[in-house]
Amino acid sequence: MRKKEILIMKNVFAFVLALTMLLTVSSIGYGQSAVRLKYGHANAIDNDVHIYALKWSEEVAKRSNGRIKIEVYPANQLGNIREMMEGVELGTLDIGHGDTSMLSTVLPEMGLLALPFIYKGYDHAEKVIDGSVGQELNEKLAAKRNMRPLGWMWNGFRNFCTKVPITKVADCKNIKMRSPEAKIYMDTFTLLGMKPTPIPWGEVYTAMQTKVVDAMETPPETIYKQGFYKLGKYVCNSRHIFSVVGPMISEKKWQSLAKEDQKILSDSLKKVYDEQRVNAIKIEEEYHKKMAADGAVITKFENPQELIDLFTPYWTKYSESCKAENLLKKIVETK
């Protein structure tokens, strides 16, 4: 009798195991393998970049029934921006967060999307970045540098955070401005009469606190959330560079994925970023109000034409340097 009971138990166990395996295969799709992708970015966990990275991860998991998992690593856990870009290019990192201005260091043409004072507003920027100009540059980046942008989110128009008020170009003279490690920023600040000082993002607060630099610049959300306006109470809504960021996947990794999986990743990101872009526009003014309520002084350039006159020759020179005059023409003529 004992042997019979053991035999029955073995048969029940085998049945349960087979059923479990069948359900697992059904849940991820017959013949489809699980996909795990590591995604690193430089932003803090309370920043929109991280919030929407998690939303993307959740949407991908939902659409793939958990088969595709994106593991998000914020706050430079996988290296700084430059190191993550190199990781994606070399194929040692699946996905890194790209920035059009920083990408100009590896593909100069990408800098066209981050030219200073080039955009008339959010609508203009969206038509350029999502249109033929942006698509052409995305494909070129994938072909030449093994980095394929999957979509772009609005990090926002960048503002100056300084210890003196700025309302005109002359006010910028000799300000020691922290600069990202990209030529396009260095050129912008130099042309304004500032003294650009390249400092990695993780060291910016301390550099301003210890007076290594007089000022920094970034979108208003970050100025507020990281308390930079308490070190320099003058926040100029300069809108000097439109910050556009988003996940870039290694092109080799992308090509190794099934077409269905590529579609899940792309469609999920579009859904999430459509929401993010609307929110980014809304919160820009909100953060200015929050900083003003806490003692910051919000200013702006009083004569925008002064800036256009100053930077138009630079746009031309930059586009000529990377043989992309036709793309600049498209950007300027986009309505």
Order of alpha helices (4+ residues) and beta strands (2+ residues): alpha-beta-alpha-beta-alpha-beta-alpha-alpha-alpha-beta-beta-beta-beta-alpha-beta-alpha-beta-alpha-beta-beta-alpha-alpha-beta-alpha-alpha
